[in-house]
Amino acid sequence: MSEASTSRAKPPKATAAELTGYYRDMLLIRRFEERAGQLYGMGLIGGFCHLYIGQEAVVIGMQAAMKEGDQVITGYRDHGHMLACGMDANGVMAELTGRAGGYSRGKGGSMHMFSREKNFFGGHGIVGAQVSLGTGIAFANKYRKNGAVCVAYFGDGAANQGQVYESFNMAALWKLPVVYIVENNQYAMGTAIQRSTSETHLYKRGVSFNIPGEEVDGMDVLAVREAGKKALARARKGEGPTLLEMKTYRYRGHSMSDPAKYRTREEVDAMRSHHDPIEHVKTLLIDLGHADEDALKEIDREVRAIVVASAEFAQQSPEPDPAELMTDILVEA
Amino acid sequence: MPAMNMIQALNSAMDVMMTRDPNVLVFGEDVGYFGGVFRATEGLQKKHGLTRCFDAPIAEGGIVAAAIGMGAYGLRPVIEIQFADYIYPGYDQIVSEAARLRYRSAGDFTAPLTLRTPYGGGIFGGQTHSQSPEALFTHVAGIKTVVPSNPYDAKGLLIAAIEDDDPVIIFEPKRLYNGPFDGWHENPVSPWAKHPDSEVPEGHYTVPLGKAKVVREGNDLTVLAYGTMVHVAQAAAVHAGVDAEVIDLRTLIPIDIETVVASVKKTGRCVIVHEATRTSGFGAELSALVQEECFYHLEAPIARVTGWDTPYPHAFEWEYFPGPQRVADAMKRVMEG
């Protein structure tokens, strides 16, 4: 990560309140995901569960750059994106446990949640499909002249899906207000990017469509925010899509069933010790004199309380009514 | 009332809806400047502008996906997949996204898109320009599947589809675009203007989705058909000299089971006709439904007349095509049963 050192050497300016907010929001995602992992281990969450731990700076940095009305769409590793959008932790956790109180009343599960109110367009389990859907949302923005930008997230694995490039072409051709974010956590499930991808600098993937690309230190929330601001402004001006490659890392396995034998413990430990996005902001807050250990502990307590409550809610919320099986298939008269 | 062929009727439906609703837009391969490979969108770009009717790259997955995203954010896109044979690259988006968005968001998001696509044979298109893949879509919960058989229905069904809040796929029998084709392929082509269903109002009207139509009343047996086969079945009834009741299903999903059951209970016999390949075709579903609902009224085994289980052959077009002779033979068999 050659550019990582550059961006950390000259951190973009952020106020104490901003930094504290990013710290709190990233910590909420991390604690939420840790709890989700525990509930999974206890058998309270079934099926698939992809944790976002390690990648928190990407969604929080982007969210800090976005404006009210901008939309988010992403793939299956979506819990962090939903919390970043301001969706309620209770509703997300209860969807993980498949309960009536979940965002999709238990009918979606971990990978399939939505919130019209928060402009979150899902949670999609088909790898790469959301990139093309987000392009359509961006088209609707342009058509309705609403000034909004769609932020479409995908992973380094999804970057090899053909339909991504169909959509890149359309977005550039029609100058759609969309920002493509490839969260390059360097592993498509168990396949390291070097084993799947001929050109591993994914920000170059837009070149033949005239889509500018930028490599960003995705472990640095301020670097993400600055890159996001530029890309969003460009989209809002009608200049079309930008591709941001967020170099990031997931600490946990691809999903809960992944023993992660395709990488070494040392590699994971090195990322945790030297590049953790939350520790990075914590250090900034303390070094700049914006907060002390006590204040940060208080934030941790507040965040833990939200997460504990969500886990409680997710276990107390009733199972969906059996009649729900047959609803929401087609429009009901 | 003007006489329209099916192309003109479909064009009129899109024109009417684009005029009424600014959220309706039309796009696809060659639909804008060129006006569509079969001219179904001719003049729409000129009249409604480049932002309402435009050309897309040749990328069916991307086209379908863009339409889903537009629909999820309040637009009502009408897309054309140039031939039903080209739909497969978009199948993932249709099945995994369009059909499922409503369910997995518990009704929060929907994909109110309309997908038009010409299907079927009879034009020597060979295996990649003749297929009838409707059963791949009727098998998928969450989408509606429509097959018109005449200009009046084509316009009314397309308007109903655009106004519908669910994703709707309209398979347009391309052999019927310019005239009602009854399968006697050596006869001269008859234009729509000579057919009563070519009388199409210029303005807005709908033909409701999910409603079949009895196009020929009869007492001997019931024929279930859609698209081109509606005309073939009627010709076959004349040829066989059988008092057949012919039902044009018009919408496959949701199926108008009441109309089907009422007819089969009356006649006690049933012949199912479709152009698609036989195995796991929509006829298999119809056959199952009829025996479930009408078993004790049946006086003979249900018969299916379909395309063969082969790729659509170029050289053997009329051997593959379930024409009036084959349908008439089946009718006679069922009457003897």
Interface residues (C-beta under 8 A of the other chain):
Chain A: Q71 I73 Y103 S104 R105 K107 G108 H112 M113 F114 S115 R116 F121 G122 G123 H124 G125 I126 A129 S132 L133 G134 T135 G136 I137 A138 F139 A140 N141 Y143 R144 C150 G162 Q163 E166 S167 N169 M170 L173 E324 T327 D328 I329 L330 V331
Chain B: L25 T51 A56 P57 A59 G61 G62 I63 A65 A66 A67 I68 G69 M70 G71 A72 Y73 G74 L75 D92 Q93 S96 E97 L101 R102 Y103 R104 S105 A106 G107 D108 F109 T110 A141 G142 K144 D164 D165 D166 P254
